[in-house]
């Protein structure tokens, strides 16, 4: 069985003062197995989650942008690159 990121590395446990006993490891593995088994038994939409289609749409858009050489707009402190924001009027002092 693959190691689970939730356990973290020994270094992470040391940094954050977390201990993980063998009993906790067994309980965690049992919980993961139960969740994965239950997921296989649930209906597709419930197993996939309500926002999966949104993530798939973003992935498709990114794939299209890469294929067509279109960069993804980057967000900066002054707004998104390539998008002109309306001028804001300064309040008269």
DAVENGI-V904302 format. One record per helix or strand of 2 or more residues. SS is the DSSP state (H for helix, E for strand). FROM is the first residue (numbers start at 1). TO is the last residue. If there is no record, write none. Layout:
ss: (SS;SS)
from: (FROM;FROM)
to: (TO;TO)
This chain:
ss: (H;H;H;H;H;E;E)
from: (5;10;22;44;52;75;79)
to: (7;16;41;48;67;76;80)
